[in-house]
Every structure is written in C-alpha cells, then in structure tokens.
C-alpha cells in the first residue's frame, strides 16, 4: 500500500506522466532497486508510486527534473517565477497537495454561473474562477502526454465575438478575428499547433475585474507563456463576458484581447498594466 495521500497519488500520476518514457523506466529501476520489472510507462508510474516512501522523496529524485515540476504547476494554475529553484518547486508542490481548500475547477461557464446566482457578488472571485476554467480548458489542448482534452469549442463564445491578437516578439504583429468558430480555432491553434502553455498569475497584481451597468464583466489577467520547458515571454489578456439569456443565462465570451510579449526579466511575476479606463476603451473600440 502506498504511503502517499489521495491528493499526492493523483498529483504524482499527473506529474510523472510528463516525464519521458526513458526517464520513467530509469526512475522505476532506481525506486524499486531493479526488483520490479515494468514493460510500459504506465506500469513504471504505478511502481514508482507504490515504492516511494513519501511524495517529497519522489519529487527530489534526480530524474524528476526541475522543468517537469514547473510545467506541472503551470498546468495546475500555480504561478511561480521562471527562475525558481527545484527545492522551492518541491515545497510549492507539496503545499498544493496538502492544502485542504483547493477548489475544483468548474467544467463549464454554466458551472460558474450556477455557483453565483447574481454572478457579480464578488467580481475578483468570479474572474479568478473564470480564468482557472478557461486556461485549464485551453491548456488541455496541448498535445503533451498525460493531458486529457477538455470540451473546447465555439459554444463558449458569442456568435459575434471578436479576438484582437497583438504580438511583440521581434516584429510587431496585429491580427483580428471575428465569429465564434474562427476565434475558437485561432485560440486553440496557439496551444495545439504552436504547443504553448499559458500560466496565469491569479494573485491580486495579475488579475483585474470590473463590471458595467449594462451587464458586461471585464476580466484582465497577466501570466507567462511556455513551450515545453522554456519560458518564452509574458501575456496580458482581457475577456469581455456577457450572460446569454437564450442559453440558460450562462456567461459567454464576447471579446478577447490578447497581447503577447517576448522574453522578460525572470525575477518578477507579470502584472496587469491596464487601468479601468483602458479596459473599457478596449471594449468600445
């Protein structure tokens, strides 16, 4: 019987699935002292977990690379500085697994609506819950191993949704897309084709929310962008959310404004630079 808790078991399985097959087999040999023969990565994961004395011991193994733990935390929505050392990543992961107040991610925008009947009682909580849902859904499209694909699609957007994509990675580029199908495909291509992972900073400095008298909620979030184990830069994204009375009164995305910048200083977490007037102007342009 494993000495790990239920949360640690689930977390270790997800994290180990990010390792290469070669690293998994080598790690299994080390943990079991070559006494257990495994023939597949799945068998290796179960052997590693079964014969590990603790989650901390497992995370500190040489084959569990710093970059793998960083990537795991990013996919779980935990933002840490890109230059963080492995022992700090281990500590943060153990804190995540031992926390008793981790809120399950909603499966759909309708779940967010259901959890708050008026939807506006706590804008920051609404914005944080939306971002957890959105980026978990979007990042699940990354073809990295061990990530089950979630239900992404145009159903989460208004039919006349607009996406403005600004890229400042060398040459400045500005692209605009209209319509639920096209916007959905372009956003998914960032993750599925370009293999990017978006890691939002959901602390106070990385998240800003406001509402208008007409029912529009604006959610601005900043974060880092990664490909495999490399931090490529930062992003700042603004969403305009409006309820759809013809679809169960659930929130749908009316506007997406995504700004991507290249390499940054690695010491600080990205923050939202828009003030309230800036956010309102983005929607009225």
C-alpha positions as a Markdown table, in Angstrom:
| # | Residue | x | y | z |
|---|---|---|---|---|
| 1 | Unk | 0.0 | 0.0 | 0.0 |
| 2 | Unk | 1.4 | 3.4 | -0.9 |
| 3 | Unk | 2.4 | 5.8 | 1.8 |
| 4 | Unk | 1.1 | 8.8 | -0.2 |
| 5 | Unk | -2.3 | 10.5 | 0.4 |
| 6 | Unk | -5.0 | 10.5 | -2.2 |
| 7 | Unk | -4.1 | 14.0 | -3.4 |
| 8 | Unk | -0.5 | 13.1 | -3.6 |
| 9 | Unk | -1.3 | 9.9 | -5.5 |
| 10 | Unk | -3.3 | 11.8 | -8.1 |
| 11 | Unk | -0.7 | 14.6 | -8.3 |
| 12 | Unk | 2.2 | 12.3 | -8.7 |
| 13 | Unk | 0.5 | 10.3 | -11.5 |
| 14 | Unk | -0.2 | 13.6 | -13.4 |
| 15 | Unk | 3.3 | 14.9 | -12.8 |
| 16 | Unk | 5.1 | 11.6 | -13.7 |
| 17 | Unk | 3.1 | 11.4 | -17.0 |
| 18 | Unk | 5.1 | 14.5 | -18.1 |
| 19 | Unk | 8.4 | 12.5 | -17.9 |
| 20 | Unk | 9.8 | 10.8 | -21.0 |
| 21 | Unk | 9.5 | 7.0 | -21.2 |
| 22 | Unk | 13.2 | 6.6 | -20.7 |
| 23 | Unk | 13.2 | 8.7 | -17.5 |
| 24 | Unk | 10.2 | 6.8 | -16.2 |
| 25 | Unk | 11.8 | 3.4 | -16.7 |
| 26 | Unk | 15.1 | 4.5 | -15.2 |
| 27 | Unk | 13.3 | 6.1 | -12.2 |
| 28 | Unk | 11.4 | 2.8 | -11.7 |
| 29 | Unk | 14.6 | 0.9 | -11.6 |
| 30 | Unk | 16.0 | 3.3 | -9.0 |
| 31 | Unk | 13.0 | 3.4 | -6.8 |
| 32 | Unk | 12.4 | -0.4 | -6.8 |
| 33 | Unk | 16.1 | -1.3 | -6.8 |
| 34 | Unk | 15.6 | -3.2 | -10.1 |
| 35 | Unk | 13.4 | -5.8 | -8.2 |
| 36 | Unk | 10.3 | -4.9 | -10.2 |
| 37 | Unk | 10.2 | -5.4 | -13.9 |
| 38 | Unk | 8.0 | -3.0 | -15.8 |
| 39 | Unk | 7.2 | -3.0 | -19.5 |
| 40 | Unk | 5.4 | 0.3 | -20.1 |
| 41 | Unk | 5.4 | 3.9 | -18.9 |
| 42 | Unk | 2.1 | 3.2 | -17.2 |
| 43 | Unk | 3.5 | 0.3 | -15.2 |
| 44 | Unk | 6.5 | 2.4 | -14.4 |
| 45 | Unk | 4.4 | 5.1 | -12.9 |
| 46 | Unk | 2.5 | 2.7 | -10.7 |
| 47 | Unk | 5.7 | 1.0 | -9.5 |
| 48 | Unk | 7.3 | 4.4 | -8.7 |
| 49 | Unk | 4.3 | 5.5 | -6.7 |
| 50 | Unk | 4.0 | 2.1 | -4.9 |
| 51 | Unk | 7.6 | 2.0 | -3.7 |
| 52 | Unk | 8.1 | 5.7 | -2.9 |
| 53 | Unk | 8.2 | 6.4 | 0.9 |
| 54 | Unk | 6.8 | 9.9 | 0.5 |
| 55 | Unk | 5.8 | 12.5 | -2.1 |
| 56 | Unk | 8.8 | 14.6 | -1.0 |
| 57 | Unk | 11.2 | 11.8 | -1.6 |
| 58 | Unk | 9.8 | 11.2 | -5.1 |
| 59 | Unk | 9.9 | 14.9 | -6.1 |
| 60 | Unk | 13.5 | 15.2 | -5.0 |
| 61 | Unk | 14.6 | 12.3 | -7.3 |
| 62 | Unk | 17.2 | 13.3 | -9.9 |
| 63 | Unk | 15.0 | 12.1 | -12.8 |
| 64 | Unk | 12.1 | 14.3 | -11.7 |
| 65 | Unk | 13.6 | 17.4 | -13.3 |
| 66 | Unk | 13.0 | 21.0 | -12.2 |
| 67 | Unk | 11.4 | 21.8 | -15.6 |
| 68 | Unk | 8.9 | 18.9 | -15.2 |
| 69 | Unk | 7.7 | 20.2 | -11.8 |
| 70 | Unk | 7.5 | 23.7 | -13.1 |
| 71 | Unk | 5.4 | 22.5 | -16.1 |
| 72 | Unk | 3.1 | 20.5 | -13.7 |
| 73 | Unk | 2.5 | 23.6 | -11.5 |
| 74 | Unk | 1.8 | 25.7 | -14.6 |
| 75 | Unk | -0.8 | 23.3 | -15.8 |
| 76 | Unk | -2.4 | 23.4 | -12.3 |
| 77 | Unk | -2.6 | 27.2 | -12.5 |
| 78 | Unk | 0.1 | 27.7 | -9.9 |
| 79 | Unk | 2.3 | 30.7 | -10.9 |
| 80 | Unk | 5.9 | 30.7 | -9.8 |
| 81 | Unk | 8.9 | 32.8 | -11.0 |
| 82 | Unk | 10.5 | 31.2 | -14.1 |
| 83 | Unk | 14.0 | 31.2 | -12.3 |
| 84 | Unk | 12.7 | 29.4 | -9.2 |
| 85 | Unk | 15.0 | 26.6 | -7.9 |
| 86 | Unk | 13.9 | 23.0 | -7.7 |
| 87 | Unk | 13.8 | 22.8 | -3.9 |
| 88 | Unk | 11.3 | 25.7 | -3.9 |
| 89 | Unk | 9.2 | 24.0 | -6.6 |
| 90 | Unk | 9.1 | 20.8 | -4.5 |
| 91 | Unk | 8.0 | 22.9 | -1.5 |
| 92 | Unk | 5.2 | 24.6 | -3.5 |
| 93 | Unk | 4.0 | 21.3 | -5.0 |
| 94 | Unk | 3.8 | 19.7 | -1.5 |
| 95 | Unk | 1.8 | 22.8 | -0.3 |
| 96 | Unk | -0.5 | 22.4 | -3.2 |
| 97 | Unk | -1.1 | 18.7 | -2.4 |
| 98 | Unk | -1.5 | 19.2 | 1.3 |
| 99 | Unk | -3.9 | 22.2 | 1.0 |
| 100 | Unk | -7.3 | 21.4 | 2.3 |
| 101 | Unk | -9.1 | 24.2 | 0.5 |
| 102 | Unk | -8.3 | 23.6 | -3.2 |
| 103 | Unk | -11.5 | 24.4 | -5.2 |
| 104 | Unk | -12.3 | 22.0 | -8.0 |
| 105 | Unk | -12.2 | 23.6 | -11.4 |
| 106 | Unk | -15.6 | 24.2 | -13.0 |
| 107 | Unk | -16.4 | 22.1 | -16.0 |
| 108 | Unk | -18.1 | 24.9 | -17.9 |
| 109 | Unk | -19.1 | 28.5 | -17.8 |
| 110 | Unk | -22.6 | 27.3 | -16.8 |
| 111 | Unk | -21.0 | 25.9 | -13.6 |
| 112 | Unk | -19.5 | 29.3 | -12.8 |
| 113 | Unk | -23.0 | 30.9 | -13.3 |
| 114 | Unk | -24.6 | 28.3 | -11.0 |
| 115 | Unk | -22.1 | 28.9 | -8.2 |
| 116 | Unk | -23.0 | 32.6 | -8.1 |
| 117 | Unk | -26.7 | 33.3 | -8.9 |
| 118 | Unk | -26.1 | 37.0 | -9.5 |
| 119 | Unk | -22.6 | 36.4 | -10.8 |
| 120 | Unk | -21.4 | 39.8 | -9.6 |
| 121 | Unk | -21.3 | 39.4 | -5.8 |
| 122 | Unk | -17.6 | 39.1 | -5.8 |
| 123 | Unk | -16.0 | 40.2 | -9.1 |
| 124 | Unk | -12.5 | 39.1 | -8.2 |
| 125 | Unk | -13.7 | 35.6 | -7.3 |
| 126 | Unk | -15.7 | 35.4 | -10.5 |
| 127 | Unk | -12.7 | 36.5 | -12.5 |
| 128 | Unk | -10.4 | 34.0 | -10.8 |
| 129 | Unk | -12.8 | 31.2 | -11.3 |
| 130 | Unk | -13.3 | 32.1 | -14.9 |
| 131 | Unk | -9.5 | 32.2 | -15.5 |
| 132 | Unk | -9.0 | 28.8 | -13.8 |
| 133 | Unk | -11.7 | 27.3 | -16.0 |
| 134 | Unk | -10.5 | 29.0 | -19.3 |
| 135 | Unk | -6.8 | 28.3 | -19.1 |
| 136 | Unk | -7.3 | 24.7 | -17.8 |
| 137 | Unk | -9.6 | 24.1 | -20.8 |
| 138 | Unk | -7.2 | 25.8 | -23.3 |
| 139 | Unk | -4.0 | 24.2 | -21.9 |
| 140 | Unk | -5.7 | 20.7 | -22.1 |
| 141 | Unk | -5.4 | 21.1 | -25.9 |
| 142 | Unk | -1.6 | 20.9 | -25.7 |
| 143 | Unk | -0.6 | 17.5 | -27.2 |
| 144 | Unk | 1.8 | 16.9 | -24.2 |
| 145 | Unk | 1.4 | 13.5 | -22.7 |
| 146 | Unk | -1.0 | 12.9 | -19.8 |
| 147 | Unk | -3.3 | 15.7 | -20.5 |
| 148 | Unk | -6.9 | 14.7 | -21.3 |
| 149 | Unk | -8.5 | 17.1 | -23.8 |
| 150 | Unk | -11.5 | 19.1 | -22.4 |
| 151 | Unk | -14.6 | 20.3 | -24.2 |
| 152 | Unk | -13.2 | 23.3 | -26.1 |
| 153 | Unk | -15.3 | 24.9 | -28.9 |
| 154 | Unk | -17.3 | 27.8 | -30.2 |
| 155 | Unk | -20.2 | 27.1 | -27.7 |
| 156 | Unk | -18.3 | 29.2 | -25.1 |
| 157 | Unk | -18.3 | 32.3 | -27.3 |
| 158 | Unk | -21.0 | 34.7 | -28.6 |
| 159 | Unk | -21.6 | 34.4 | -32.3 |
| 160 | Unk | -20.1 | 37.9 | -32.9 |
| 161 | Unk | -17.1 | 37.5 | -30.6 |
| 162 | Unk | -14.0 | 39.5 | -31.6 |
| 163 | Unk | -10.4 | 38.5 | -31.0 |
| 164 | Unk | -7.6 | 41.0 | -31.2 |
| 165 | Unk | -4.2 | 39.3 | -31.1 |
| 166 | Unk | -1.1 | 41.6 | -30.6 |
| 167 | Unk | 2.3 | 40.0 | -30.8 |
| 168 | Unk | 5.5 | 41.8 | -29.7 |
| 169 | Unk | 8.1 | 39.1 | -30.3 |
| 170 | Unk | 10.6 | 40.8 | -32.6 |
| 171 | Unk | 8.3 | 42.3 | -35.2 |
| 172 | Unk | 5.0 | 43.7 | -34.0 |
| 173 | Unk | 2.0 | 42.0 | -35.4 |
| 174 | Unk | -1.7 | 42.7 | -35.1 |
| 175 | Unk | -4.4 | 40.3 | -36.2 |
| 176 | Unk | -8.1 | 40.4 | -35.7 |
| 177 | Unk | -10.7 | 37.6 | -35.9 |
| 178 | Unk | -14.5 | 37.6 | -35.8 |
| 179 | Unk | -17.0 | 34.9 | -35.1 |
| 180 | Unk | -17.2 | 32.1 | -32.6 |
| 181 | Unk | -15.8 | 29.4 | -34.9 |
| 182 | Unk | -12.9 | 31.4 | -36.1 |
| 183 | Unk | -11.9 | 32.8 | -32.7 |
| 184 | Unk | -12.2 | 29.3 | -31.1 |
| 185 | Unk | -9.9 | 27.8 | -33.8 |
| 186 | Unk | -7.3 | 30.6 | -33.6 |
| 187 | Unk | -7.0 | 30.4 | -29.8 |
| 188 | Unk | -6.8 | 26.6 | -29.9 |
| 189 | Unk | -4.1 | 26.7 | -32.5 |
| 190 | Unk | -1.9 | 28.6 | -30.1 |
| 191 | Unk | -1.8 | 25.6 | -27.9 |
| 192 | Unk | -2.5 | 22.6 | -30.2 |
| 193 | Unk | -0.3 | 23.7 | -33.2 |
| 194 | Unk | 2.2 | 26.1 | -31.5 |
| 195 | Unk | 2.4 | 23.9 | -28.4 |
| 196 | Unk | 2.2 | 26.9 | -26.0 |
| 197 | Unk | 1.1 | 26.7 | -22.3 |
| 198 | Unk | -0.4 | 29.7 | -20.7 |
| 199 | Unk | 0.3 | 30.1 | -16.9 |
| 200 | Unk | -1.9 | 33.0 | -15.5 |
| 201 | Unk | -0.9 | 34.9 | -12.4 |
| 202 | Unk | -4.1 | 34.9 | -10.4 |
| 203 | Unk | -2.8 | 36.9 | -7.5 |
| 204 | Unk | -4.0 | 40.5 | -7.0 |
| 205 | Unk | -1.4 | 42.1 | -9.2 |
| 206 | Unk | -2.1 | 39.7 | -12.0 |
| 207 | Unk | -5.9 | 39.9 | -12.1 |
| 208 | Unk | -8.2 | 42.8 | -12.5 |
| 209 | Unk | -12.0 | 42.7 | -12.9 |
| 210 | Unk | -14.7 | 45.3 | -13.4 |
| 211 | Unk | -18.4 | 45.4 | -14.5 |
| 212 | Unk | -20.6 | 47.9 | -16.3 |
| 213 | Unk | -24.2 | 48.9 | -15.6 |
| 214 | Unk | -25.1 | 47.0 | -18.9 |
| 215 | Unk | -24.1 | 43.6 | -17.6 |
| 216 | Unk | -20.6 | 43.4 | -19.1 |
| 217 | Unk | -17.9 | 41.9 | -17.0 |
| 218 | Unk | -14.3 | 42.6 | -18.0 |
| 219 | Unk | -11.6 | 40.2 | -16.7 |
| 220 | Unk | -7.9 | 41.1 | -17.3 |
| 221 | Unk | -5.2 | 38.7 | -16.5 |
| 222 | Unk | -1.4 | 38.5 | -16.9 |
| 223 | Unk | 0.9 | 35.5 | -17.0 |
| 224 | Unk | 3.8 | 33.7 | -18.6 |
| 225 | Unk | 3.9 | 31.6 | -21.8 |
| 226 | Unk | 5.9 | 28.4 | -22.0 |
| 227 | Unk | 6.8 | 25.8 | -24.7 |
| 228 | Unk | 8.0 | 22.5 | -23.2 |
| 229 | Unk | 10.4 | 23.6 | -20.5 |
| 230 | Unk | 11.2 | 27.1 | -21.8 |
| 231 | Unk | 9.6 | 30.3 | -20.7 |
| 232 | Unk | 9.1 | 32.3 | -24.0 |
| 233 | Unk | 7.6 | 35.5 | -22.5 |
| 234 | Unk | 4.5 | 37.0 | -21.0 |
| 235 | Unk | 0.9 | 37.7 | -22.0 |
| 236 | Unk | -1.8 | 40.1 | -20.9 |
| 237 | Unk | -5.3 | 39.0 | -21.9 |
| 238 | Unk | -8.7 | 40.8 | -21.5 |
| 239 | Unk | -12.0 | 39.0 | -21.7 |
| 240 | Unk | -15.4 | 40.6 | -22.0 |
| 241 | Unk | -18.1 | 38.3 | -20.6 |
| 242 | Unk | -21.9 | 38.7 | -21.0 |
| 243 | Unk | -24.7 | 36.4 | -20.0 |
| 244 | Unk | -26.8 | 34.7 | -22.7 |
| 245 | Unk | -30.5 | 34.7 | -21.7 |
| 246 | Unk | -31.3 | 32.3 | -24.5 |
| 247 | Unk | -28.7 | 29.7 | -23.3 |
| 248 | Unk | -29.5 | 29.2 | -19.6 |
| 249 | Unk | -28.4 | 32.7 | -18.7 |
| 250 | Unk | -24.8 | 31.5 | -18.7 |
| 251 | Unk | -21.7 | 33.6 | -19.3 |
| 252 | Unk | -20.2 | 33.7 | -22.8 |
| 253 | Unk | -17.1 | 35.4 | -24.1 |
| 254 | Unk | -17.9 | 38.5 | -26.2 |
| 255 | Unk | -14.4 | 39.9 | -26.5 |
| 256 | Unk | -10.8 | 38.6 | -26.3 |
| 257 | Unk | -7.8 | 41.0 | -26.4 |
| 258 | Unk | -4.5 | 39.1 | -26.2 |
| 259 | Unk | -1.2 | 40.8 | -26.1 |
| 260 | Unk | 2.0 | 38.6 | -26.2 |
| 261 | Unk | 5.5 | 39.9 | -25.4 |
| 262 | Unk | 8.9 | 38.2 | -25.9 |
| 263 | Unk | 11.5 | 37.4 | -23.2 |
| 264 | Unk | 11.3 | 39.3 | -20.0 |
| 265 | Unk | 13.2 | 39.6 | -16.7 |
| 266 | Unk | 12.7 | 36.3 | -14.8 |
| 267 | Unk | 12.7 | 37.7 | -11.3 |
| 268 | Unk | 9.2 | 39.2 | -11.3 |
| 269 | Unk | 5.7 | 37.9 | -11.9 |
| 270 | Unk | 3.8 | 39.5 | -14.8 |
| 271 | Unk | 1.1 | 42.1 | -13.7 |
| 272 | Unk | -1.9 | 43.7 | -15.4 |
| 273 | Unk | -0.9 | 47.1 | -16.8 |
| 274 | Unk | -4.4 | 48.2 | -17.8 |
| 275 | Unk | -6.4 | 50.6 | -15.6 |
| 276 | Unk | -10.2 | 50.7 | -15.6 |
| 277 | Unk | -10.5 | 53.3 | -18.3 |
| 278 | Unk | -8.1 | 51.2 | -20.6 |
| 279 | Unk | -10.3 | 48.2 | -20.1 |
| 280 | Unk | -13.5 | 50.0 | -21.0 |
| 281 | Unk | -11.9 | 51.5 | -24.1 |
| 282 | Unk | -10.8 | 48.1 | -25.3 |
| 283 | Unk | -14.4 | 47.0 | -25.5 |
| 284 | Unk | -15.7 | 50.2 | -27.1 |
| 285 | Unk | -13.1 | 50.3 | -29.9 |
